[in-house]
Amino acid sequence: MYTQDHPQFLAMNWVRASLKLTALKNFPITGIHNKAVKQMVFEMYAATASQFKMEMAAQIGGMRLLHLNLDLWVDKFSSLKYIGKIKRVTSS
């Protein structure tokens, strides 16, 4: 995946270390700083999302992707129901 010098690897290690620290049973809850918690949640989300996207790209790399957009609506005057669709195929 990453070398140990890669910034993404360092970010993932930071998330793991933070989780180990906060999962301790004797962790002082009164010492938690609101902005630090928000930053930690953001870092965890960013590291997880980045890893997920890279793994998905590795698995489906080169495959064509189908984008399907369906829209349902009702006409105000006649109360008729309609379905609209847009189909697009792209390469990943």
N, C-alpha and C positions, 0 to 999 in steps of 0.2 A: 504494500500500500504506500506508505510514506516512509521517508528516512527520518531519523530522529531530529534532524536539523530543520525539517519542513515546518512552517508556521502552523499548518493544520494539525500536525502531529502534536505539537506543543500545546495547542488549544485543547485537543482531546485529553491530553494528560492533565491539564489544568482542571477540566471538568471532572475527571475521575478523582483527582486529589480533593477537590472541593466536596464532592459527594461523600468521600470517606470521612472527611472532617466533620461534616454536618450530620452524618448518620450515627455518630457516637452517642451512647446513652447519656453520658455526662456532659453533653455540649451545652454551654451556658446560653439559654434562650434569651435572657435579658440583654445580652451583648450583641444581638443581631442588629445590623444597621440596614434600614429600609432600602437605600440606594444600592448597597452591596448585594442584597438579595435580588433586586431587579436586574443588576448587572450579571449575577450568576445565572439567573433564569435565561437571560438573553444569550449568554455564552453557551449554555447547555443546548438551547434550541438551535443556535447557529451551527454548532459542531455536529449535532445530530442531523440536521437538515442537509448540511454539506456532505456528510458521509453517506446518507441515504441517496442523494442525487448522484453521487459518484458511483455507488454500487449499481444503481439502476442503469446508468449510462454504460457501465461495463457489461451488464447483462443483455441490454437491448441495442447495443451499439451497431449501427449499420442497418437495422430494421426500419421499414417504413412505418410511420405512425398515422393512425386514423383519428382525426378530430371530428367529432359529431356534436353539433349544437342543435338541440331541439327547443322549440319555443311553443308554448300553449297559450292561446288567448281566446276570449269571447267577444264577439261583436256587440257593441253597446245597443245598437238599434234593433238588430234582428235576433239577438241572443244565439246566433250560430257559433259553434265552436270550431276553431282552426288549429292546425298543427303546422308549424314551419320547421324546416330543417335545412341545415347547411352542412355539407360534407366536404372535408378537405384532407388530402393525403400528402404527407411531407416525409422527407427522409430525416432521420435523427442526426 
